[in-house]
Amino acid sequence: MRLALGLTALTLLCLGAARADEAPDAKPKYEPREHYTKYEYRIPVRDGKKLYTAVYVPKDASRRYPLLMVRTPYSCGPYGVDRDGVGHVAPNEDFLKAGYIFVCQDVRGRFMSEGRFIEMTPHRPLKKTPADVDESSDTHDTVQWLIDHVPGNNGRVGIWGISYPGFYTSASIIDSHPAIKAASPQAPVTDLFMGDDSFHGGAFMLAANFGFYTFFKPQQTPVLPPKEWPQFDYGTADSYDFFLQFTNLDAIAARLARDGKPNHYFDDQLGHDRYDEFWKSRAITPHLKNIHAAVLTVGGWFDAEDLAGPLATYRAIGRQSPATDNRLVMGPWVHGGWLGSPGRQLGRVQFQQPTSEQFQKEVLLPFFEQQLRDAPDPKLPKVAKATVFETGTNVWRRYDAWPPREAHARTLYFAPGGRLSFDAPEAAGPAFDAWTSDPAKPVPFVGYATLGVPQEYMVSDQRFASTRPDVLTYRSDVLEEDVTLAGPIVARLFASTSGTDADWVVKLIDVYPADLEEEGAPPRKRRPRTEDVEAPEPALGGYQQLVRADPLRGRFRKSFEVPEAMVPGQVEELKVRLQDVNHSFRRGHRIMVQVQSSWFPLIDRNPQSFVPLRSARAEDFQAATQKLYRWKGQASGLDVLVVEPARR
């Protein structure tokens, strides 16, 4: 949901895939408007509100078609029956040619729909009166109206969406209308506090949320989108310098306000800085029950915003609705990249194949065709329970479960001399590594100047951090065979601080051989400055590719609901939960882990004293000494799942 400067979100409003330029001798370009007629409706729901809905119906009336719907807070424009937008509502051209009745709906309280918009609408399990509405009821009423009033439908409905529309997809299938036969929540916003857009490990995702809320604001509906979305003036080309000038989060919120009017959505993030009822009521995972539709959840391994959502959604459905046809796809993509880019590379990291096209043709279209047609084509490929891309080796893996059943637990331990090893430490006495963390000089999250959160940061070269004295670095020996990790990662740290609070950021890194030769990949096409930062292109020899990273804010080490000060000098066991990976560290590479106490401005600065973060004073920000223990009685390391090559 929170996208770099909010600009990628505007691309995903339409949820359309990038179309490649056609060669001069290609067939005539497919023109969707020649095959579809647009209708606009204000569909009444049970509390009397009317929701704007655009419907694109095939002109060929010789057969009946399934409905494929997306519900969005980002506008179903262009508005007007004479303004065509079907090419943006369909996932790709193959869907247009296959023939569907495409539906796009503005959710209540956004753009041309009536009602009051609530971020991450809380689900209401008990609906006693017509006033008890949520996304499930709005979808139920909409689906029934469409089946009753749109000619030519076959009585089957599919629903899908990316990011925030992914949340609406998940919410729409709870106690779902029986006509909804297939759903694909893609990069779904799922639990904003627990690892999604707003907070990771209790730390506020500052840069991404600030960028998103520069344009996503409350609306008085109905309202048309502006002709041009206003750009926020940072006054600098480096968000590190921009955010460092503010004393606290309250000051940052004041800078975001316009004409003295705060953005209440952003203020909600700051006002609920622990896992309270505000966040719990908005978490959709506890309610993913009684789902009648087949579900294909989609995510990207390098999604900077909603990596947690797809994995949490897939697991919650499997646990709470075991009879549901529940499938997962994880590819080497950024947020929405499976429909917005070829998926061949990210920054300097190559995937060596058109992963997005493969997904669209071999997974996405077959899934909906098999679920929504009365007689689906028997030659369509079967969709596996778990279709996951293994980075490093750059191959698709198909498993009957995720994590794969053949993966087994191992631990990577921190060892003396900055070594990383699968062998447990044997030292009998206390041993530790220490560093000084200074909030006035936080560790940046990328090694170059940027505004917002560049998508490339998820694989960015970490050599800039390895040389900093406030970053601990542990390296394995050169690998003699591939080591493949598949599943969640938990960093188990035995640590202490001289302060009363601290952030513990753990990064898993793939170190390329120093003598690696360039592969002669064509240069990347430079993107407009407003689309995303143009990251530097360092040599691949010795490249330190970020594979996975996440923080834990020390005050939440025991509970995300009740923060508690750390005791200066007291050693405690901390668990930093990193999201899943499916990555193979190749023979000749090294595995690296970095541990640090700031990651700015990706997350907000921790003053390292137990004070209210949003109103912390300048004098509350204090340097602290952090210690990480690595001996037999306190063996810090990473708990991982390893798939041996012979067992794959």
Buried (B, 14 or more C-beta within 10 A) or exposed (E): BBBBBBBBBBBBBBBBBEEEEEEEEEEEEEEBBEBBEBBBBEBBBBBEBBBBBBBBBBEEEEEBBBBBBBBBBBBBBBBEEEEBBBBBBBBBBBBBEBBBBBBBBBBBBBBBBBBEBBBBBBBBEEBEEEEEBBBBBBBBBBBBBBBEEBEBBBEBBBBBBBBBBBBBBBBBBBBBBEBBBBBBBBBBBBBBBBBBBBBBBBBBBBBBBBBBBBBBBBEEBBEEBEEEEEEBEBEEEBBBEBBBEBBBBBEBBEBBEEEEEEBEBBBBBBEBBBBBEBBBBBBBBEBBBBBBBBBBBBBBBBBBBBBBBBBBBBBBBBEBBEEBBBBBBBBBBBBBBBBBBBBBBBBBBBBEBBBBBBBBBBBBBBBBBBBBBEEEEEEBEEBBBBBBBBBBBBBBBEBEEBBBEBBEEBBBBBBEEBBBBBEEBEEEEBBBBEBEBBBEBBBBBBBBEBBBBBBBBBBBBBBBBBEBEBBBBBBBEEBEEBBBBBBBBBBBBBBBBBBBBBBBBBBBBBBBBEEBEEEEEEEEEEEEEEBBBBBEEBEBEBBBBBBBBBBBBBBBBEEBEEBBEBEEEEBBEBEBBBBBBBBBBBEBBBBBBBBBBBBBBBBBBBBBBBBBBBEBEEEBBBBBBBBBBBBEEBBBBBBBBBBEEEEB
